[in-house]
Amino acid sequence: MRPKTIICDIDGTLIKHMDPCKASKLSTVILLEGTDEKLREWDRKGYNIILLTGRKESLRKVTEKQLSNAGIFYDQLIMGVGGGKRYLINDKKPNGREDYAIAINIERNKGIKDVEL
C-alpha cells in the first residue's frame, strides 16, 4: 500500500488563526493543541505531509521561519492558495470501490488532535 498524502491548511488548523498582516510580523506563532503529536504520528507512518496556505508567496520566508520555530515539519509548502473554498479533485482506482480524495473540515483553532485517517 502506498503512503497517504495529507494536505493540511496552516492558519486555524495547525496554528492559531491570525490576520495575515499581523502574522507576517511575528517570528513565533501559537501552536494548536495536538499539532505536534499528530504530525509526528503521520511522519512515523510515512505519510507525505503537504502544508497549504492562503498566505502570499512573498511571505514564504517568514512562514517557513514561523513553522520551523514552532517545530512544524512538512514535505512541501504550497503558498498563495487564497481564502476561498478549496476543492480536491481526484480519480478513482479502476475497481471504483474506493474514494481516493477525502476532505475533513474542522472548526477553526480547534486543531488536528482528533483527526483520524
FENPE-V538556 format. One line per field, one symbol per residue. ss: DSSP state (2 for helix, 1 for strand, 0 for the rest). psi: psi as a letter, one per 30 degrees, with the letter a starting at -180 (. if undefined). A space follows every 50 residues. Layout:
ss: ???
psi: ???
This chain:
ss: 00001111101000100002222000000010002222222222000111 11000022222222222220000001110000000000000000000000 00000000000000000
psi: klllkkjkldkfeelkklkeeeeffkflljklkfeeeeeeeeeefgkjjk kklfklefgeeeeeeeeeefgkllekjklgflgakkkkkllllefgfkkg kkkjklkkgflgegkk.
